[in-house]
Amino acid sequence: MAGMNDQEQISFTLSTVFAGVRAVRSLPDLQNIIRDWRADVVVRENTEFAGCVAAERAGIAHAAVQIMAAWPFFLQAVEAPLAYLRASVGLTSEKPADVLYRHLLLSPRPPRLWTPSVPVPPTTHPFRYAGFNQSGAEGLPPWVARLEKRPTVYATLGTFENSMTEILAAILEGLREEPINLILTVGRNRDPLEFGEQLAHVHVERYIPQSLLLPYCDLVICHGGSGTMMDALSLGLPMVIMPVAADQPENAQRCREAGVARVIEPDQRTGQGLSQAIRDATREVLENPAYRQNAQRLRKEIEELPGLDHAVALLERLAVERAPLIAQPAMN
């Protein structure tokens, strides 16, 4: 994909991998599963495409869960491979939006984080985000409860972008002398010792469940992945975001517009300047109360959304009615 810009790379991956090879290869198995299990509804995440085609071929309803930001170019990127996929099982071609979101789209985000330039499908129902990240035996380290009484900053690049050593090192270099508690997680696949010895107020760990750690934090530095973003906002925490790939730039833009984050763009992340940029952004977000106030407003919007029981009830209703569940009033 050399020579492609970010949008072109994402569009290529969506069309050739997610809606292409992966969907073509999984479609026969999904058809068999639907038949053998006598399914009434297929639930898929929004970047999986064989599920809705298999459901429509079997004559049953399907629902999507919006796990990523809404991309303006998403529907155009998948139109041709989706038409091919439908034709392969004898279904006629339709507009991607009509197919993908025909019956129900569940969105675990407040409406304000939806991309303004993307039309909201009429079957979109937002519900309250519920994070899950205690995926192993790790717990909260005892030293967290004994942190000094000063701002606590948590930094992470998630479970995929943590290979970017230069960013992790720049976070340490830029913030190790600041009057904060700094907690950096580098991933289960990395050794914290590769970053050397740290001062007493700097902690480098492989992995700490965010659900346990974030209540002790004042600021999150991250890549803007959807899970980390929503974990932070669910607790009203402001962020410094350094988007790398996938939907992270879109998430960063939404957070910047909502006034809950300072964004460090790729062209600001060169050489020694990255450490300074991280330091400046961290100081700004900690010192300007507007960031936290705006994050607290978004937290309230998240808390006011119906919970997981609402999403389950919609799926149960869909299994019975097998008809589009139009949102009333529509999400905006």
Secondary structure, 3 states (H helix, E strand, C coil): CCCCCHHHHHHHHHHHHHHHHHHHHHHHHHHHHHHHHCCCEEEEECCCCHHHHHHHHHCCEEEEECCCCCCCCHHHHHHHHHHHHHHCCCCCCCCHHHHHCCCEEEECCCHHHCCCCCCCCCCEEECCCCCCCCCCCCCCCHHHHHCCCCCEEEEECCCCHHHCHHHHHHHHHHHCCCCCEEEEECCCCCCHHHHCCCCCCEEEECCCCHHHHHHHCCEEEECCCHHHHHHHHHCCCCEEECCCCCCHHHHHHHHHHCCCEEECCHHHCCCCHHHHHHHHHHHHHHHCHHHHHHHHHHHHHHHCCCCHHHHHHHHHHHHHHCCCCCCCCCCC
